[in-house]
Amino acid sequence: MPTNQLPTKGTKNWGTILNSWLGQLGPASLGGIYNGDTAGRPAGLTADDEGRVYVDTESQELLNWDGSAWQVLLTGNIEQKFNITSKTTDYTITPTEAETGLNGFSNDGATGANNGIDNIIKLTLPDAVTGSKITVIGSEVEQVVEINPQATDTIITTDVPDGKNWARVFMADTLEFYAISDTEWVANEKLSATGYFGGGNDGSSLDTIDGLVFVSETAINPSVTISVARYKFSGANSSTRGYFVGGWDGSSRLDIIDGIKFSDETAINPSTTLSVARQSTASVNSVANGYFTGGHDGSSRLDIIDGIKFSDETAINPSTTLSTVRDSLAGVSSTVNGYLGGGSNSGSTYENIIDGLVFSTETVTSSSATLSIGRSYLTGVNSTTNGYFAGGLDGSYQDTIDGIIFASEAAINSSATLLVARGYLTGVSSAINGYFGGGIDLSSYKDMIDGVVFATETAINSSATLSTVKDYAVGCQSGGIL
């Protein structure tokens, strides 16, 4: 091989040697000249050079010399890595202008393509002051984000300090990450999500769906409606859809499951149904399934747990049951367990128990944590670390917000309270706040939305309201489920 085909040592546009052959990074126009031709690719090779490999960062291609021409083996951007160390500074990263490091091409199918991963950016995110922001400016294409992956994840296994506080962005559009605590970052696609309040009762059954845009705390009123006007039901959500289950339409208890598709706010009506028609259930959800627990079928309170498999919207019917029959309970979800708190097992008995549903085994455990006040007709919201139960009825309406710490299953007794003591309210969760909409107190139905800031456990009193006063609505939220 002629010496003039070798890279100049220290030139930034020349990268690692691939398979002990040539590995040129960058087109000729940027100084990566290897007898560069007009396309910026190495020229002057002969049949004796068959098998040599070249990385073209301009065309985003991995090429192989077949003895007479360059053949494209794989397409996809080189991975770009950024290690951000400041705790206070807001950053803006433009990947095409930032330092680039070659980590090879990937074909793990994350984009659903067979030719590798497009536009991969890996950010190492530091512990940060709450409110710090990192903006990544990319191309105007679809984005997929992972935040703080677990140690068992295999999508990248190197250069991850302590296995936490990093994000991997596929096909990145302009994207912002916010520090919502000293150690937790959240992508704006979760912060800009929407909470939905479906159905309810204002003296008659409702089919409307209200919404709350989390980032601006503004109300929206989608045109979509639920398939049957009703109340006394519960909701679960996947990452793309919200599901509303069972309920009471004023004359009968229902087994239907309908809902909303988040991307275009259109109605969904799966053919699957509850195993038993009933009202006053509580729902929790894993990444894969939604579970519907307890309730009342018109003759008795129930301990059953059924559900829906998100991937194909088929019914699931675990053999496990709640620790006791009850209705009018509330659910919160961690990544591994669902927790069912409160409820009533008779007309005047209010429970303080919190059952746990282990998603991986579909078994029920009894948490040692209990509610600070036994009550029914409460609601639940959750952060990634804690679940909160708000309001409810124990013979009188409550303004209490208590809950459970997921990691230790210890009780929380927040000093924050609802703006107005009430029951029959509905909860939705953003990445940083929980919101409680509607409900009823001693005097009237409500349209208010208040809530709790997860990081500080302080109260929120949003100026947004529901489109109508109502109680017994059902909640779900877009933007990721946990």
C-alpha positions in Angstrom: 0.0 0.0 0.0 1.5 3.4 -1.0 2.6 5.5 2.0 0.6 8.5 0.8 -2.5 6.5 1.5 -1.8 6.5 5.3 -3.4 9.1 7.6 -1.5 11.9 9.1 -1.0 11.2 12.7 -3.1 13.4 15.0 -5.5 14.6 12.3 -8.9 14.6 13.9 -10.7 13.4 10.8 -8.8 10.1 10.9 -10.2 7.6 13.3 -9.4 4.1 14.6 -8.1 1.4 12.3 -10.9 -1.0 11.6 -9.9 -4.7 11.3 -6.2 -3.5 11.0 -7.2 -1.8 7.8 -7.9 1.8 6.9 -10.4 3.7 9.0 -10.9 7.2 7.7 -13.3 9.5 9.5 -14.5 12.5 7.6 -14.7 13.5 3.9 -11.9 15.0 2.0 -13.5 18.5 2.3 -12.8 18.3 6.0 -9.2 17.3 5.7 -9.6 13.5 5.9 -7.7 13.1 2.6 -6.8 9.7 1.4 -6.2 10.3 -2.3 -9.7 11.8 -1.9 -12.0 11.8 -4.9 -14.8 14.2 -5.6 -17.2 12.2 -3.4 -14.7 12.6 -0.5 -14.0 8.9 -0.4 -10.6 7.2 -0.7 -9.5 6.8 -4.3 -6.6 5.1 -6.0 -7.3 1.6 -4.5 -6.7 -1.5 -6.6 -7.9 -5.1 -6.6 -5.1 -5.8 -4.0 -6.9 -3.6 -1.5 -10.1 -5.7 -1.5 -11.6 -5.9 2.0 -10.6 -2.5 3.2 -13.1 -0.6 5.3 -14.0 3.1 5.3 -16.3 5.2 7.5 -17.9 8.1 5.6 -19.2 10.6 8.2 -20.7 12.9 5.5 -22.9 10.2 4.0 -23.3 8.3 7.2 -22.1 5.0 5.6 -19.8 2.1 6.5 -18.2 1.0 3.2 -16.1 -2.0 2.0 -13.8 -2.0 -1.0 -14.7 -5.0 -3.1 -11.6 -4.7 -5.4 -13.1 -2.3 -7.9 -15.6 0.0 -6.0 -16.8 1.0 -2.6 -19.9 -1.0 -1.5 -22.2 0.3 1.3 -22.4 -2.3 4.2 -24.3 -0.3 6.8 -25.8 3.2 7.2 -26.4 5.1 10.4 -24.8 8.0 12.3 -21.7 7.5 14.4 -22.6 7.7 18.0 -21.9 11.0 19.6 -21.1 11.1 23.3 -21.2 14.1 25.7 -20.1 14.1 29.3 -21.7 17.1 31.1 -20.2 17.8 34.5 -21.6 21.1 35.7 -24.3 21.1 38.3 -25.7 24.5 37.4 -25.2 25.4 33.8 -27.9 25.1 31.1 -26.4 23.4 28.0 -27.2 23.5 24.3 -25.7 20.7 22.2 -25.7 20.6 18.5 -24.5 17.1 17.6 -23.1 18.0 14.2 -20.8 20.6 15.8 -19.8 18.7 18.9 -17.0 16.2 19.6 -17.6 13.0 17.9 -16.3 9.6 19.0 -16.5 6.4 17.0 -18.2 3.5 18.9 -19.1 1.5 15.9 -22.4 0.9 14.2 -25.4 -0.8 15.9 -28.0 -3.1 14.5 -30.1 -3.8 17.6 -33.3 -2.9 16.0 -34.3 0.0 18.2 -35.5 2.0 15.2 -37.1 -1.0 13.5 -34.7 -0.7 10.6 -32.3 -3.4 9.4 -29.5 -1.0 8.5 -28.6 0.2 12.0 -29.4 3.1 14.3 -29.8 6.6 13.0 -28.6 9.7 14.8 -27.6 8.2 18.2 -26.6 10.6 21.0 -25.5 9.5 24.4 -25.6 12.1 27.3 -23.9 11.5 30.6 -26.0 13.7 32.9 -24.6 14.8 36.2 -26.2 15.3 39.6 -27.8 18.7 39.1 -29.5 21.7 40.6 -33.3 21.2 40.2 -34.4 23.1 37.1 -31.1 22.8 35.1 -31.7 22.1 31.5 -29.9 20.4 28.6 -31.1 21.1 25.1 -30.1 18.7 22.2 -30.6 20.2 18.8 -31.0 17.4 16.2 -32.7 16.8 12.9 -36.5 17.2 12.4 -37.3 13.5 12.8 -38.9 11.1 15.3 -37.3 10.9 18.7 -37.1 8.0 21.2 -35.6 8.6 24.6 -34.3 6.5 27.5 -33.7 8.1 30.9 -31.6 6.6 33.6 -31.6 3.0 32.3 -31.3 0.1 34.8 -28.0 -1.8 35.2 -29.6 -4.8 33.5 -30.2 -2.9 30.3 -27.9 -3.9 27.5 -28.5 -1.2 24.9 -25.2 0.4 25.9 -22.9 -1.3 28.4 -19.9 1.0 28.4 -19.0 4.5 29.6 -22.0 4.8 31.9 -20.8 6.2 35.2 -22.4 4.4 38.1 -25.0 3.0 35.7 -27.2 6.1 36.2 -28.0 9.6 35.1 -27.7 9.2 31.4 -29.9 9.4 28.4 -29.8 7.8 25.0 -31.6 9.6 22.2 -32.5 7.9 18.9 -33.3 10.0 15.9 -33.3 13.1 18.0 -35.4 16.1 17.3 -34.7 19.2 19.3 -35.1 17.8 22.8 -34.8 19.1 26.3 -33.9 17.3 29.5 -34.8 18.9 32.9 -33.4 18.1 36.3 -36.4 17.5 38.5 -34.3 16.7 41.5 -30.6 16.5 42.3 -30.2 13.1 40.6 -33.2 12.7 38.3 -33.5 14.1 34.8 -36.7 14.0 32.7 -37.2 14.5 28.9 -39.5 17.2 27.8 -41.7 14.7 26.0 -42.8 13.6 29.5 -43.1 17.1 30.8 -45.2 18.2 27.9 -47.6 15.2 28.3 -51.3 15.5 29.0 -53.6 14.2 31.7 -57.1 13.2 30.7 -60.3 13.2 32.9 -62.9 10.9 31.3 -66.6 10.6 31.9 -68.0 11.4 35.4 -71.2 12.7 36.9 -72.7 16.2 37.2 -76.2 14.9 38.2 -76.2 12.8 35.0 -73.7 10.5 33.3 -71.1 12.2 31.2 -69.2 11.0 28.1 -66.8 14.0 27.7 -63.0 13.9 28.1 -61.2 16.9 29.6 -57.5 17.4 29.5 -54.7 19.2 31.3 -51.5 20.0 29.5 -48.9 19.5 32.2 -46.1 21.9 31.2 -48.4 24.9 31.0 -51.1 23.7 33.4 -53.7 24.7 30.8 -57.0 23.0 30.2 -58.0 21.4 26.9 -61.3 20.0 25.7 -60.7 17.3 23.1 -63.7 16.5 20.8 -63.3 12.7 21.5 -65.8 11.1 23.9 -66.1 7.7 25.7 -68.3 5.1 24.0 -70.9 5.1 26.8 -71.6 8.0 29.2 -70.8 6.7 32.7 -69.1 7.2 36.1 -67.8 5.2 39.0 -65.0 3.6 36.9 -61.2 3.5 36.7 -58.4 4.0 34.2 -55.1 2.6 33.2 -52.6 3.6 30.5 -49.9 2.3 28.3 -47.3 4.6 26.7 -49.7 5.2 23.8 -53.2 4.7 25.0 -55.5 5.3 28.0 -58.1 2.8 28.9 -61.4 3.4 30.8 -63.0 0.3 32.4 -66.4 -0.8 33.7 -68.6 1.7 35.6 -72.2 2.7 36.1 -74.3 4.4 33.4 -77.2 5.2 35.6 -79.1 2.0 35.1 -76.5 -0.9 35.0 -73.0 -1.9 35.8 -70.8 -2.3 32.7 -67.9 -4.6 31.5 -66.8 -2.4 28.7 -63.2 -1.1 28.1 -62.8 1.9 25.9 -60.4 4.9 25.9 -58.3 7.3 24.0 -55.3 7.2 21.7 -52.9 9.8 22.8 -51.2 10.7 19.5 -54.3 12.0 17.8 -56.9 12.1 20.7 -59.2 9.7 19.0 -61.4 7.1 20.6 -60.5 3.4 21.0 -63.0 0.6 21.6 -61.2 -2.8 22.2 -63.4 -5.9 21.9 -62.0 -7.2 25.2 -64.1 -6.8 28.4 -63.9 -7.1 32.1 -64.4 -10.7 33.5 -67.2 -9.3 35.7 -69.3 -6.2 35.0 -68.8 -3.9 37.9 -68.3 -0.4 39.2 -65.9 1.4 41.7 -62.7 -0.5 40.7 -59.1 0.7 41.0 -56.5 0.4 38.3 -52.7 0.0 38.2 -50.4 -0.6 35.2 -47.1 -2.1 34.4 -45.3 -1.4 31.2 -47.1 -4.4 29.6 -50.5 -4.7 31.2 -53.3 -2.8 32.9 -54.9 -4.4 36.0 -58.4 -3.7 37.3 -59.1 -4.5 40.9 -62.0 -4.9 43.4 -65.3 -3.2 42.7 -69.0 -3.9 43.2 -71.1 -6.0 40.9 -74.5 -5.0 42.3 -74.8 -7.8 44.8 -71.5 -7.7 46.6 -68.0 -6.2 46.9 -65.3 -8.1 45.0 -61.6 -9.1 45.4 -61.0 -10.0 41.8 -58.2 -8.8 39.6 -58.5 -8.8 35.8 -57.0 -6.7 33.1 -55.8 -6.0 29.6 -52.6 -6.8 27.7 -51.5 -3.6 26.0 -49.7 -5.2 23.0 -52.8 -6.9 21.6 -55.6 -5.6 23.8 -56.6 -9.1 25.0 -58.0 -9.9 28.4 -55.9 -11.2 31.3 -57.3 -12.9 34.3 -54.7 -13.6 37.0 -55.7 -16.1 39.7 -54.6 -13.7 42.5 -57.0 -11.6 44.4 -57.0 -8.6 46.8 -56.4 -9.4 50.5 -60.0 -8.5 51.2 -63.1 -7.6 49.2 -63.6 -3.9 48.7 -64.7 -1.2 46.3 -64.0 2.5 45.9 -60.3 2.0 46.5 -57.4 3.7 44.6 -54.3 2.6 42.8 -50.7 3.8 42.2 -47.9 2.2 40.2 -44.2 1.7 40.5 -42.1 0.1 37.8 -42.4 -3.3 39.6 -45.6 -3.2 41.7 -49.0 -1.8 41.8 -50.4 -0.6 45.1 -54.1 -0.6 46.0 -55.0 1.6 49.0 -58.1 2.2 51.0 -61.7 1.4 50.0 -64.7 0.0 51.7 -65.7 -3.6 52.5 -69.1 -2.6 53.9 -71.3 0.4 53.9 -69.6 1.9 57.0 -66.2 0.3 57.1 -63.3 2.3 55.7 -60.0 0.5 55.0 -56.5 1.8 55.5 -54.7 -1.2 54.0 -52.4 -1.1 51.0 -52.1 -4.3 49.0 -49.3 -4.8 46.5 -49.6 -6.4 43.1 -46.2 -7.8 41.9 -46.3 -7.3 38.2 -43.7 -10.0 37.3 -45.5 -12.8 39.1 -49.0 -11.4 39.3 -49.1 -12.2 43.0 -50.5 -10.0 45.8 -48.5 -9.0 48.8 -49.6 -7.1 52.0 -47.6 -4.0 52.6 -46.8 -3.1 56.2 -47.6 0.6 55.2 -51.1 1.8 55.8 -53.0 5.0 55.0 -53.0 7.6 57.8 -56.8 7.6 57.6 -58.9 4.6 56.5 -61.2 5.9 53.7 -62.9 5.2 50.4 -63.6 7.3 47.3 -60.0 8.5 47.3 -57.7 8.8 44.3 -54.0 8.1 43.5 -51.1 9.6 41.7 -47.5 8.5 41.5 -43.9 9.7 40.8 -41.2 7.3 39.9 -40.4 6.9 43.6 -43.6 7.4 45.6 -47.3 6.8 45.4 -49.8 9.4 46.9 -53.4 8.9 47.9 -55.6 12.0 48.2 -59.0 13.0 49.5 -61.7 10.5 50.1 -64.5 9.8 52.6 -64.4 8.2 56.1 -67.9 9.5 57.1 -66.7 13.0 56.3 -64.8 14.4 53.4 -61.0 14.5 53.7 -58.2 16.8 52.5 -55.4 14.3 53.4 -52.5 13.4 51.1 -50.6 10.3 52.3 -48.9 7.5 50.5 -46.1 4.9 50.1 -42.4 5.0 49.4 -41.9 2.4 46.7 -38.4 1.3 47.6 -39.1 0.6 51.2 -42.9 0.3 51.2 -42.9 2.7 54.2 -45.8 5.1 54.7 -45.8 8.8 53.7 -47.8 11.4 55.6 -47.4 14.6 53.5 -48.0 18.0 55.2 -49.6 19.1 51.9 -53.4 18.9 51.7 -56.1 19.4 49.1 -57.4 22.9 48.5 -60.9 21.6 49.4 -61.7 18.5 51.4 -63.6 16.2 49.0 -64.2 12.7 47.7 -64.9 11.1 44.3 -62.0 13.0 42.8 -59.7 11.9 39.9 -55.9 11.8 39.8 -53.4 12.2 36.9 -49.6 12.2 37.1 -47.0 14.2 35.2 -43.3 13.6 35.6 -43.0 16.2 38.4 -46.5 16.7 39.8 -49.7 14.9 40.7 -53.0 16.6 39.9 -56.5 16.0 41.4 -59.5 17.0 39.4 -63.2 17.4 40.2 -64.9 15.6 43.1 -67.6 16.6 45.5 -67.8 18.1 49.0 -70.7 18.7 51.3 -72.2 21.4 49.1 -71.4 20.8 45.4 -69.7 19.1 42.5 -66.3 20.6 41.7 -64.3 21.6 38.6 -61.1 22.5 40.4 -57.7 21.0 39.8 -55.2 21.0 42.7 -52.3 18.7 43.4 -48.9 18.0 44.9 -45.3 18.7 43.7 -43.5 15.4 44.0 -40.0 16.7 44.8 -41.1 18.9 47.7 -44.5 17.4 48.6 -46.0 20.9 48.6 -49.5 21.7 47.4 -50.4 23.0 43.9 -53.5 25.1 43.2 -53.8 25.3 39.4 -55.8 28.0 37.8 -57.0 25.4 35.2 -60.4 23.8 35.7 -62.4 21.0 34.2 -64.9 21.9 31.5 -67.7 21.2 33.9 -68.2 20.5 37.6 -68.2 16.7 38.1 -67.2 13.8 40.3 -66.5 10.1 39.7 -64.4 10.8 36.5 -61.5 8.5 35.5 -57.9 9.6 34.8 -55.0 8.6 32.6 -52.0 10.4 31.1 -49.7 10.4 28.1 -46.0 10.9 28.0 -44.9 7.6 29.5 -46.5 5.7 32.3 -43.8 5.6 35.0 
